[in-house]
Amino acid sequence: MTDIHTQFIDVSQLRIGMFVYLDMGWMDHPFPVNSFEIRNQDQITTIRSLGLERIRYAPDKSSPDPDAVTSCVATGAASTPPAESPKAIEARKRREMLADQQASLLVCERQFSQASQTFKHVTEIVHAQPQVAREQTENLIQGFLAGMLGEDEAAIRLLSEKAGERTSLHSINVTIISLLLGKAMELSKVDMLELGIGALLHDIGKMELPDRLRWPEDHFSHAERQLYQSHVMHGVNLARKLALSANATLLVAQHHEHIDGSGYPTRILADKMSPLAKIVSLVNQYDNLCNPGNPALAITPHEALSQLFTQHKSQFHAPTMTAFIRMMGIYPPGSVVQLTDERYALVVSVNSSRPIKPRVVIHNPEIPRDDALVINLEYEQSLGIHRSLKPLQLPKAAYDYLSPRKRLCYFFERGREIEAVEAST
């Protein structure tokens, strides 16, 4: 199926008939849905009151009023602007692509920040206001699903390290990747909702533990390890207090189980694990490898996938593992790679339905780092990925330019084609 092409415009340019997307939480605007065709001037006024400078719209789905479009000219602009030189056209297109690229990333980071705030609030009120906590959790997941399921495809996007703090980062990472995997496995909408709720709250039992025991360490004593593992039962108790569904509660209970009986707390086998728990168990392990309690032990996304497949394959459901690797690609977002022309690059986005050719930022000393365009390797016939690297294998100049993440923070962006061209070297 064909992607829906969207682009960013200033809210001052909104016109009746435009099909727009509000990339924000459901609770942050008064409209019943996040994407719709503008029908009247009141809707434009409301959108402009939301504090957004730019929003996405789909030209192919829009039918703006011809008179409104004709009147949309820049103040003071000449009726027949002078022709641009090829060099000026190229520079203007680059500026526009860079602006769209930066706006798209800001949308993802703002949504991640909103999700982090919601998750933190849920953990703060879970005991005193369990019904409100459950409602906020459901609303958050419904918002995720509206974005993921509203278009044909979704891309996994790497965010900057400033996007989230440690506790919410892990829970949201696991939720986003689990939902994208659930979509790839064609789960029903009901299962997707329960998967998202259970994934977001899978570690909620950790709030009952002392701070120093919320992240597993190799030096834990036997007693400390048992106390740490008790977070699963604490989580089940809180899930019941929240009145979660049986499937979501079972997911919380089984998120550390493995199909070969090597997990905990009950060492069940594959036939006892729920399909949703098989997804979160795998994704949880992946994120723990990339974002461990001790950052010094972190491995690259490429290494994490390889380790899961080669060393832990027996622990996870084979069809789920296959779908996960197919979705994440060989080089998941956050991977540092060397291209076939020997340049270095950072993978920043992977289309979950076409993961072989990810989007990358390439080290180019002639272009300032903040002006580097994201290059879609799908459109670069003569350019591909030669190998994966550890960040410390990069030359210092490339390391400073690409800024490999010490913590991997993921979100999703709509599966739209980003028309980007590689900057000349």
Backbone torsions as a table, in degrees:
resi	resn	phi	psi	omega
1	MET	NA	156.4	-174.4
2	THR	-89.9	138.4	175.2
3	ASP	-66.1	150.9	171.7
4	ILE	-88.1	119.6	-178.1
5	HIS	-80.3	128.8	176.7
6	THR	-126.8	160.4	176.5
7	GLN	-146.7	162.4	-178.5
8	PHE	-93.0	141.1	173.6
9	ILE	-136.9	158.0	174.6
10	ASP	-68.8	145.3	179.7
11	VAL	-63.9	-21.1	178.3
12	SER	-67.6	-17.5	-178.0
13	GLN	-98.2	6.6	-179.5
14	LEU	-64.3	138.8	178.5
15	ARG	-136.6	154.5	175.9
16	ILE	-59.5	135.2	-179.6
17	GLY	101.6	-14.4	178.5
18	MET	-74.9	139.3	175.9
19	PHE	-94.7	113.4	-171.2
20	VAL	-115.8	160.9	178.5
21	TYR	-124.7	126.1	176.2
22	LEU	-98.7	101.3	-176.7
23	ASP	-84.8	69.9	-179.3
24	MET	-154.3	168.6	-177.5
25	GLY	-65.5	153.3	-179.9
26	TRP	-58.4	-31.9	-176.6
27	MET	-79.4	-6.6	-173.9
28	ASP	-98.3	1.5	176.6
29	HIS	-147.9	159.1	-174.3
30	PRO	-89.4	1.7	-176.6
31	PHE	-82.5	150.1	-178.1
32	PRO	-70.6	-21.8	179.4
33	VAL	-135.0	167.2	-177.7
34	ASN	-92.3	-10.6	179.1
35	SER	-138.7	133.9	-174.6
36	PHE	-168.9	164.2	174.6
37	GLU	-89.7	131.6	179.1
38	ILE	-68.7	126.4	-175.3
39	ARG	-105.5	-24.5	-175.8
40	ASN	-153.4	169.8	-176.9
41	GLN	-67.7	-29.6	179.3
42	ASP	-61.2	-38.2	178.4
43	GLN	-65.0	-39.3	177.6
44	ILE	-62.2	-44.4	179.2
45	THR	-60.8	-40.6	180.0
46	THR	-65.6	-43.9	-179.9
47	ILE	-61.7	-42.3	-179.8
48	ARG	-65.7	-22.8	-180.0
49	SER	-81.3	-6.4	-175.6
50	LEU	-79.6	-8.2	178.1
51	GLY	88.0	9.7	178.7
52	LEU	-87.8	140.2	176.2
53	GLU	-89.3	-37.3	-179.0
54	ARG	-137.4	147.9	175.0
55	ILE	-138.0	165.9	179.1
56	ARG	-87.8	147.0	169.0
57	TYR	-144.7	158.5	-177.3
58	ALA	-108.3	105.8	179.4
59	PRO	-57.3	-38.3	-176.0
60	ASP	-68.9	-22.5	-179.8
61	LYS	-101.9	1.6	-176.9
62	SER	-96.4	151.7	174.5
63	SER	-139.1	65.2	-175.7
64	PRO	-64.2	150.1	178.9
65	ASP	-61.2	126.1	-176.3
66	PRO	-56.5	-39.3	-179.9
67	ASP	-64.8	-37.5	-179.4
68	ALA	-68.4	-39.3	-179.8
69	VAL	-65.8	-42.0	-179.7
70	THR	-61.3	-35.4	-177.4
71	SER	-79.6	-8.0	-175.8
72	CYS	-85.2	79.0	176.4
73	VAL	-126.2	152.7	-179.3
74	ALA	-68.1	141.0	-178.8
75	THR	-60.8	127.1	177.0
76	GLY	81.6	0.6	-178.0
77	ALA	-74.7	146.8	177.7
78	ALA	-68.9	147.0	-178.2
79	SER	-66.2	-29.9	177.4
80	THR	-127.8	90.6	-176.1
81	PRO	-64.3	149.3	178.7
82	PRO	-64.2	148.8	-179.3
83	ALA	-65.2	138.6	178.8
84	GLU	-85.9	147.1	174.4
85	SER	-73.8	156.9	177.7
86	PRO	-54.3	-38.7	179.8
87	LYS	-66.2	-40.1	179.0
88	ALA	-67.6	-39.0	178.1
89	ILE	-62.4	-45.0	179.6
90	GLU	-61.7	-42.3	-180.0
91	ALA	-65.8	-40.4	179.6
92	ARG	-65.4	-43.5	179.5
93	LYS	-62.6	-38.3	179.0
94	ARG	-64.4	-43.4	178.2
95	ARG	-60.8	-42.0	-179.8
96	GLU	-65.0	-43.6	179.1
97	MET	-64.4	-40.2	179.2
98	LEU	-65.0	-41.1	178.3
99	ALA	-63.5	-43.5	177.8
100	ASP	-63.2	-42.2	-179.6
101	GLN	-61.5	-46.4	-179.9
102	GLN	-67.3	-38.3	178.8
103	ALA	-65.3	-40.3	179.2
104	SER	-62.7	-42.7	178.2
105	LEU	-64.8	-40.5	179.2
106	LEU	-63.1	-36.6	176.9
107	VAL	-60.6	-48.1	179.8
108	CYS	-60.9	-44.2	-176.7
109	GLU	-69.7	-35.0	176.7
110	ARG	-66.9	-41.2	178.8
111	GLN	-65.9	-39.3	176.9
112	PHE	-62.5	-42.4	179.8
113	SER	-62.7	-42.0	177.8
114	GLN	-63.4	-41.8	178.4
115	ALA	-64.0	-39.6	178.5
116	SER	-62.0	-43.0	179.9
117	GLN	-64.7	-40.8	178.2
118	THR	-63.9	-45.8	-179.7
119	PHE	-61.1	-44.0	179.1
120	LYS	-61.1	-41.9	179.4
121	HIS	-65.2	-39.2	177.8
122	VAL	-58.5	-45.0	-179.3
123	THR	-66.7	-27.5	-178.7
124	GLU	-77.3	-28.7	-174.6
125	ILE	-109.8	4.2	-172.7
126	VAL	-58.3	-36.1	180.0
127	HIS	-79.8	-44.8	-174.1
128	ALA	-80.1	-34.0	-176.5
129	GLN	-136.1	66.7	-175.4
130	PRO	-60.8	-35.7	-179.5
131	GLN	-66.5	-42.5	178.2
132	VAL	-64.6	-40.8	179.2
133	ALA	-60.8	-42.8	179.3
134	ARG	-65.4	-42.6	-179.6
135	GLU	-62.9	-41.4	179.3
136	GLN	-66.1	-37.6	176.6
137	THR	-63.2	-46.7	180.0
138	GLU	-62.5	-41.6	179.6
139	ASN	-63.3	-40.0	179.3
140	LEU	-63.0	-46.9	-179.5
141	ILE	-67.0	-37.6	176.3
142	GLN	-60.3	-38.5	176.9
143	GLY	-64.5	-42.2	175.9
144	PHE	-58.4	-47.0	-175.9
145	LEU	-66.2	-34.7	177.9
146	ALA	-61.1	-36.6	178.1
147	GLY	-76.6	-41.1	-176.3
148	MET	-74.1	-38.8	-172.8
149	LEU	-95.1	-5.5	-176.0
150	GLY	-75.8	-20.4	179.1
151	GLU	-130.4	171.2	-172.7
152	ASP	-65.1	-37.4	-171.9
153	GLU	-134.0	162.8	175.2
154	ALA	-142.9	145.3	-179.6
155	ALA	-110.2	143.5	175.7
156	ILE	-84.7	123.3	-172.4
157	ARG	-115.0	131.2	173.9
158	LEU	-82.7	131.0	179.1
159	LEU	-103.8	172.5	175.8
160	SER	-74.0	160.8	-176.8
161	GLU	-67.1	-21.2	-178.5
162	LYS	-74.9	-6.3	-170.2
163	ALA	-69.4	-27.9	-175.9
164	GLY	-155.1	150.3	176.2
165	GLU	-87.0	170.2	-163.9
166	ARG	-58.0	-48.7	-173.3
167	THR	-66.3	-49.4	-178.4
168	SER	-72.2	-30.6	-178.8
169	LEU	-56.3	-49.7	-178.2
170	HIS	-63.2	-47.2	-176.6
171	SER	-63.5	-40.6	-179.3
172	ILE	-74.0	-39.6	174.1
173	ASN	-53.2	-51.3	-177.9
174	VAL	-62.5	-38.8	-179.6
175	THR	-66.0	-49.5	-177.3
176	ILE	-61.7	-48.2	-177.3
177	ILE	-68.5	-38.5	178.6
178	SER	-62.5	-42.8	179.9
179	LEU	-66.5	-40.6	177.4
180	LEU	-64.8	-36.5	177.2
181	LEU	-69.2	-40.6	176.3
182	GLY	-60.3	-39.5	177.2
183	LYS	-64.4	-43.6	179.3
184	ALA	-62.2	-30.7	179.7
185	MET	-89.9	5.7	174.3
186	GLU	60.5	44.7	174.5
187	LEU	-69.2	156.4	176.7
188	SER	-71.1	163.1	179.6
189	LYS	-62.5	-35.6	178.3
190	VAL	-64.4	-47.1	178.6
191	ASP	-63.6	-37.6	179.2
192	MET	-62.7	-41.2	179.1
193	LEU	-63.8	-45.6	-179.6
194	GLU	-68.3	-35.9	176.1
195	LEU	-61.3	-46.6	-179.1
196	GLY	-64.1	-43.6	179.9
197	ILE	-64.0	-47.2	-179.4
198	GLY	-65.2	-38.9	179.5
199	ALA	-65.6	-44.0	-178.9
200	LEU	-62.8	-35.4	-174.9
201	LEU	-103.3	12.8	-172.9
202	HIS	-61.2	-32.2	-178.3
203	ASP	-105.5	17.2	-174.1
204	ILE	-63.6	-23.2	177.9
205	GLY	-64.9	-18.1	-179.6
206	LYS	-66.0	-22.2	179.9
207	MET	-67.8	-12.6	177.0
208	GLU	-88.3	-4.7	-177.8
209	LEU	-98.6	158.2	170.8
210	PRO	-60.9	148.7	-176.1
211	ASP	-53.3	-40.6	-174.2
212	ARG	-70.8	-12.3	-177.8
213	LEU	-108.6	9.8	-177.1
214	ARG	-81.1	-12.1	178.1
215	TRP	-128.9	125.4	-174.9
216	PRO	-64.7	141.4	178.0
217	GLU	-130.3	149.1	-179.7
218	ASP	-64.4	-27.2	-175.7
219	HIS	-85.8	4.0	177.7
220	PHE	-57.9	139.2	170.5
221	SER	-73.7	170.9	179.1
222	HIS	-59.4	-41.5	-179.6
223	ALA	-65.8	-41.4	179.5
224	GLU	-65.8	-38.7	179.8
225	ARG	-66.2	-40.4	177.2
226	GLN	-63.1	-40.2	179.1
227	LEU	-65.0	-41.8	177.4
228	TYR	-60.3	-46.1	-177.7
229	GLN	-66.7	-17.9	178.3
230	SER	-68.7	-9.2	179.3
231	HIS	-62.7	-24.4	178.9
232	VAL	-65.0	-48.2	179.6
233	MET	-67.0	-37.2	174.7
234	HIS	-60.0	-40.1	179.4
235	GLY	-64.1	-40.8	177.8
236	VAL	-62.2	-43.3	179.0
237	ASN	-61.7	-40.8	178.9
238	LEU	-70.5	-35.2	177.1
239	ALA	-61.8	-39.5	177.2
240	ARG	-67.7	-38.9	178.0
241	LYS	-63.2	-35.4	177.7
242	LEU	-77.6	-7.5	-177.5
243	ALA	59.7	42.8	175.8
244	LEU	-69.1	161.4	177.7
245	SER	-64.5	163.3	-179.9
246	ALA	-60.8	-39.7	-178.6
247	ASN	-67.8	-42.5	179.2
248	ALA	-66.2	-39.1	178.2
249	THR	-65.8	-40.6	178.3
250	LEU	-64.3	-36.5	176.9
251	LEU	-60.8	-46.5	178.1
252	VAL	-59.3	-39.9	-177.6
253	ALA	-69.3	-26.8	-171.1
254	GLN	-113.5	10.8	-171.6
255	HIS	-70.8	-11.5	174.1
256	HIS	-110.7	10.4	177.5
257	GLU	-84.0	156.8	177.2
258	HIS	-128.3	152.4	-173.9
259	ILE	-69.1	-16.9	-180.0
260	ASP	-94.7	8.1	177.7
261	GLY	83.2	9.0	-177.2
262	SER	-91.6	-0.4	-178.4
263	GLY	-88.0	-165.8	178.7
264	TYR	-145.4	161.6	12.5
265	PRO	-92.3	-12.7	-172.7
266	THR	-111.8	1.3	175.8
267	ARG	53.2	43.5	-179.9
268	ILE	-74.1	164.7	178.1
269	LEU	-103.1	177.6	-171.7
270	ALA	-53.8	-42.5	-173.9
271	ASP	-68.6	-13.3	179.1
272	LYS	-98.3	-12.7	-179.3
273	MET	-83.6	139.3	177.3
274	SER	-75.1	152.2	178.6
275	PRO	-57.7	-35.5	180.0
276	LEU	-70.2	-37.9	178.5
277	ALA	-66.6	-32.2	178.2
278	LYS	-63.6	-33.3	177.5
279	ILE	-71.4	-51.7	-174.7
280	VAL	-69.3	-34.3	177.3
281	SER	-58.2	-42.5	179.6
282	LEU	-70.3	-48.0	-177.8
283	VAL	-65.9	-38.1	177.9
284	ASN	-60.2	-42.1	179.3
285	GLN	-66.4	-41.0	178.6
286	TYR	-59.6	-48.5	-177.1
287	ASP	-68.8	-32.7	177.4
288	ASN	-67.4	-30.7	176.2
289	LEU	-70.8	-39.1	-179.0
290	CYS	-80.3	-32.3	-177.4
291	ASN	-128.0	65.0	-177.8
292	PRO	-72.8	167.4	177.4
293	GLY	-57.2	-39.7	176.0
294	ASN	-99.2	107.0	-176.1
295	PRO	-56.5	-24.7	-179.7
296	ALA	-65.4	-19.9	-178.5
297	LEU	-94.4	2.0	-177.8
298	ALA	-64.8	143.8	173.7
299	ILE	-119.4	164.2	-176.9
300	THR	-72.0	157.8	177.1
301	PRO	-55.9	-40.1	178.1
302	HIS	-61.9	-44.1	178.1
303	GLU	-65.1	-38.7	-179.7
304	ALA	-62.1	-45.0	177.3
305	LEU	-61.7	-44.4	-179.6
306	SER	-62.1	-43.7	-179.0
307	GLN	-65.5	-41.9	178.1
308	LEU	-59.2	-41.4	-175.7
309	PHE	-76.2	-39.3	-173.6
310	THR	-89.5	-34.7	-173.9
311	GLN	-105.8	-23.6	-174.1
312	HIS	-125.0	17.6	-175.1
313	LYS	-56.7	-36.8	-176.5
314	SER	-69.9	-14.6	-176.5
315	GLN	-85.7	-14.9	-171.9
316	PHE	-124.8	152.2	-177.8
317	HIS	-62.5	121.0	-171.6
318	ALA	-57.4	-49.0	179.4
319	PRO	-61.7	-35.1	177.9
320	THR	-67.7	-42.4	178.0
321	MET	-61.9	-43.9	179.4
322	THR	-61.1	-45.5	179.7
323	ALA	-65.1	-36.2	-179.6
324	PHE	-65.3	-47.6	-179.5
325	ILE	-66.3	-39.1	178.3
326	ARG	-63.5	-38.7	-178.5
327	MET	-72.8	-44.0	-175.7
328	MET	-77.1	-22.0	-176.4
329	GLY	79.2	173.0	-180.0
330	ILE	-70.8	-28.9	-177.4
331	TYR	-123.7	86.9	-178.5
332	PRO	-64.7	162.8	177.0
333	PRO	-53.6	136.3	-175.9
334	GLY	102.2	-11.9	179.5
335	SER	-73.1	137.7	172.7
336	VAL	-96.9	130.1	-173.1
337	VAL	-135.6	161.5	169.5
338	GLN	-112.5	131.1	-176.4
339	LEU	-82.9	170.4	-177.7
340	THR	-67.1	-17.5	175.4
341	ASP	-96.9	14.2	174.2
342	GLU	78.7	-2.7	175.2
343	ARG	-74.7	160.4	-179.2
344	TYR	-101.6	150.4	-177.0
345	ALA	-152.2	161.4	175.9
346	LEU	-118.4	126.0	176.9
347	VAL	-75.4	123.0	-177.1
348	VAL	-114.7	-16.1	-177.8
349	SER	-156.3	139.3	177.9
350	VAL	-130.8	123.3	175.0
351	ASN	-72.9	120.8	-171.9
352	SER	-65.9	-13.9	177.0
353	SER	-104.0	-12.1	177.6
354	ARG	-139.3	70.7	-168.7
355	PRO	-85.0	-7.9	-173.6
356	ILE	-68.9	-31.9	-178.5
357	LYS	-116.0	87.3	-176.8
358	PRO	-76.7	177.4	173.2
359	ARG	-98.3	136.4	-172.7
360	VAL	-134.8	157.0	166.4
361	VAL	-105.3	127.8	-174.2
362	ILE	-104.6	136.5	175.4
363	HIS	-65.4	118.8	178.1
364	ASN	-140.2	100.0	-175.0
365	PRO	-61.7	-15.2	-179.8
366	GLU	-84.1	-8.8	-179.7
367	ILE	-121.2	127.4	177.5
368	PRO	-54.1	143.9	-176.3
369	ARG	-55.2	-41.3	-178.2
370	ASP	-69.9	-14.0	179.6
371	ASP	-103.6	6.7	-177.6
372	ALA	-72.4	130.5	177.3
373	LEU	-83.9	148.0	171.9
374	VAL	-78.4	125.7	-176.7
375	ILE	-102.4	127.1	177.5
376	ASN	-87.9	107.7	-177.0
377	LEU	-65.2	-15.4	177.8
378	GLU	-63.5	-26.7	-178.1
379	TYR	-99.5	4.7	-179.4
380	GLU	-108.6	89.1	-173.4
381	GLN	-62.5	-32.4	-176.1
382	SER	-96.6	6.4	-175.5
383	LEU	-128.3	133.0	178.5
384	GLY	-148.3	-173.4	179.7
385	ILE	-97.2	127.9	-179.8
386	HIS	-88.6	-44.6	-178.1
387	ARG	-163.0	161.5	174.6
388	SER	-92.5	148.3	179.9
389	LEU	-128.0	157.8	166.2
390	LYS	-83.2	145.8	-177.9
391	PRO	-51.3	-38.6	-177.4
392	LEU	-70.4	-10.6	176.0
393	GLN	-81.3	-10.1	179.8
394	LEU	-74.4	144.9	168.4
395	PRO	-60.5	152.1	-174.7
396	LYS	-56.2	-41.9	-178.9
397	ALA	-62.0	-42.4	178.9
398	ALA	-68.8	-38.3	178.9
399	TYR	-62.1	-47.8	-179.1
400	ASP	-63.7	-35.5	-178.0
401	TYR	-72.0	-47.8	-174.6
402	LEU	-81.8	-24.2	178.7
403	SER	49.6	64.0	178.0
404	PRO	-54.7	138.6	-174.5
405	ARG	-76.0	132.9	172.2
406	LYS	-79.8	-27.2	172.7
407	ARG	-123.2	132.1	179.8
408	LEU	-92.7	122.6	-178.4
409	CYS	-120.6	118.5	-174.6
410	TYR	-111.8	147.5	166.4
411	PHE	-143.8	-167.2	178.7
412	PHE	-128.4	150.9	172.4
413	GLU	-129.2	152.7	-176.4
414	ARG	-60.1	147.5	-176.6
415	GLY	-78.7	70.3	177.7
416	ARG	-107.8	151.9	179.5
417	GLU	-76.5	121.8	177.2
418	ILE	-96.7	108.0	-177.3
419	GLU	-76.6	93.3	-178.6
420	ALA	-123.6	141.9	176.6
421	VAL	-118.0	148.2	-179.5
422	GLU	-70.5	134.8	178.4
423	ALA	-67.4	145.4	179.6
424	SER	-65.8	146.3	-177.0
425	THR	-106.1	NA	NA
